[in-house]
Amino acid sequence: MSGAPSVSTHTINVGPQSQFYLLWSIDESDDNVDTSGVNGSGAIVQSEAAGRITETSTLLNIALAPFALPNNTSFGSFAIGYEANQMTVGSGFTRLASPGMGRFSDRAMFLQYKPASDTSVDMNTFSIVDIWTGIALEIKAR
């Protein structure tokens, strides 16, 4: 890791698993993030993943444990399988990106960030979604 943005090659390896869909996004943070460890691994304090095949709510939420430090920040990434263009950020979050699947217009990813400690990483949809999955991170401040 360097103190400035750099050009490099990235590899996503799913091992022996077959993948029908694969969404990814690479997001760069400001200089207030811990960059220790291998390739900045010290930045991730905790992570939680969740998902559902059927959902009965328009609020999608992933809960994190209490934060290690009050100045750490929250990040969330959600992928949904229905009404993909109708997502809004969770309370206090900022939308980073929402890359789609190209020809699969019914699949999309939604990324958001909150420069504060929030153990409830959530997002909203305008209608009930049939499939969703997500990951929430606590990012360690420098």
C-alpha positions as CSV (number, residue, x, y, z in Angstrom):
1,M,0.0,0.0,0.0
2,S,1.2,3.5,-0.8
3,G,0.1,6.9,0.4
4,A,-1.1,7.8,-3.1
5,P,-3.4,6.1,-5.6
6,S,-1.6,3.7,-7.9
7,V,-2.4,1.6,-10.9
8,S,-2.3,-2.2,-10.4
9,T,-3.9,-5.5,-11.4
10,H,-6.6,-7.0,-9.3
11,T,-7.7,-10.7,-9.2
12,I,-11.0,-12.0,-7.9
13,N,-10.7,-15.7,-7.2
14,V,-13.8,-17.7,-6.2
15,G,-12.0,-21.0,-6.0
16,P,-13.7,-24.1,-7.4
17,Q,-17.2,-22.6,-7.0
18,S,-19.3,-22.0,-10.1
19,Q,-20.6,-18.5,-10.4
20,F,-23.6,-17.4,-12.3
21,Y,-23.4,-13.7,-11.3
22,L,-20.4,-11.8,-10.0
23,L,-20.4,-8.2,-9.0
24,W,-17.5,-6.2,-7.7
25,S,-16.4,-2.7,-7.0
26,I,-13.1,-1.2,-5.8
27,D,-13.5,1.8,-3.6
28,E,-10.7,4.1,-2.4
29,S,-10.9,5.8,0.9
30,D,-9.4,9.0,2.2
31,D,-6.2,9.1,4.2
32,N,-7.9,8.6,7.5
33,V,-7.9,4.8,7.1
34,D,-5.5,2.4,8.8
35,T,-3.3,0.9,6.0
36,S,-1.4,-1.6,8.2
37,G,-1.2,-5.3,7.4
38,V,-0.9,-7.1,4.1
39,N,-2.5,-4.9,1.4
40,G,-4.3,-2.7,4.0
41,S,-5.9,-5.7,5.8
42,G,-5.5,-3.7,9.1
43,A,-8.3,-1.5,8.0
44,I,-11.0,-4.1,8.5
45,V,-11.9,-4.4,12.2
46,Q,-15.0,-6.6,11.7
47,S,-17.3,-7.8,9.0
48,E,-20.8,-9.3,8.9
49,A,-22.6,-10.8,6.0
50,A,-26.3,-11.5,5.6
51,G,-28.8,-12.4,2.9
52,R,-32.2,-13.8,2.2
53,I,-33.9,-15.6,-0.7
54,T,-37.3,-14.1,0.1
55,E,-37.8,-10.8,1.9
56,T,-40.9,-9.2,3.4
57,S,-39.5,-5.7,4.0
58,T,-38.1,-2.8,2.0
59,L,-35.5,-2.2,4.7
60,L,-32.4,-4.4,4.4
61,N,-30.2,-4.4,7.4
62,I,-26.9,-6.0,8.6
63,A,-25.9,-5.6,12.3
64,L,-22.4,-5.1,13.4
65,A,-21.1,-5.6,17.0
66,P,-20.3,-2.4,19.0
67,F,-17.4,-0.6,17.4
68,A,-13.8,-0.9,18.8
69,L,-13.2,2.8,18.5
70,P,-15.7,5.7,18.2
71,N,-13.9,7.3,15.2
72,N,-14.1,4.1,13.1
73,T,-16.4,4.2,10.1
74,S,-19.1,2.1,8.5
75,F,-19.2,0.6,5.0
76,G,-21.9,-1.5,3.4
77,S,-22.3,-3.4,0.1
78,F,-25.6,-4.9,-1.0
79,A,-26.5,-6.9,-4.0
80,I,-30.2,-7.4,-4.9
81,G,-32.1,-9.4,-7.5
82,Y,-35.2,-7.4,-8.2
83,E,-36.0,-3.7,-8.9
84,A,-32.3,-3.1,-8.8
85,N,-32.5,0.5,-9.8
86,Q,-34.7,1.5,-6.9
87,M,-32.4,1.5,-3.9
88,T,-31.7,4.3,-1.5
89,V,-29.0,4.7,1.1
90,G,-29.4,3.9,4.8
91,S,-29.8,6.5,7.4
92,G,-26.8,8.9,7.4
93,F,-24.9,6.9,4.7
94,T,-23.5,8.3,1.4
95,R,-23.9,6.4,-1.8
96,L,-20.6,5.4,-3.3
97,A,-21.6,3.4,-6.4
98,S,-24.3,1.2,-7.8
99,P,-22.7,-0.8,-10.6
100,G,-25.2,-2.9,-12.6
101,M,-24.8,-6.2,-14.3
102,G,-25.0,-5.0,-17.9
103,R,-27.3,-7.3,-19.7
104,F,-28.7,-8.6,-16.4
105,S,-30.6,-5.4,-15.6
106,D,-32.4,-7.1,-12.7
107,R,-29.2,-7.5,-10.7
108,A,-27.2,-4.7,-9.1
109,M,-24.8,-3.8,-6.3
110,F,-25.2,-0.8,-4.0
111,L,-22.2,0.5,-2.0
112,Q,-22.4,3.1,0.8
113,Y,-20.2,4.7,3.5
114,K,-20.8,6.5,6.7
115,P,-18.0,8.5,8.3
116,A,-19.2,7.5,11.8
117,S,-19.6,4.5,14.0
118,D,-22.9,2.8,13.1
119,T,-23.7,-0.8,13.9
120,S,-26.8,-0.8,11.7
121,V,-25.7,-0.9,8.1
122,D,-28.9,-0.6,6.2
123,M,-30.4,0.4,2.8
124,N,-33.9,0.8,1.5
125,T,-35.7,-0.4,-1.6
126,F,-38.9,1.0,-3.1
127,S,-40.5,-2.4,-3.3
128,I,-40.0,-5.8,-1.7
129,V,-37.0,-7.6,-3.2
130,D,-36.9,-11.3,-3.8
131,I,-33.2,-11.9,-3.3
132,W,-30.5,-9.9,-1.5
133,T,-27.1,-10.3,0.1
134,G,-24.8,-7.9,1.7
135,I,-21.7,-7.3,3.8
136,A,-21.1,-4.6,6.4
137,L,-17.6,-3.5,7.6
138,E,-16.2,-1.5,10.5
139,I,-13.2,0.4,9.0
140,K,-10.4,1.3,11.4
141,A,-9.4,5.0,11.4
142,R,-5.8,6.0,11.4
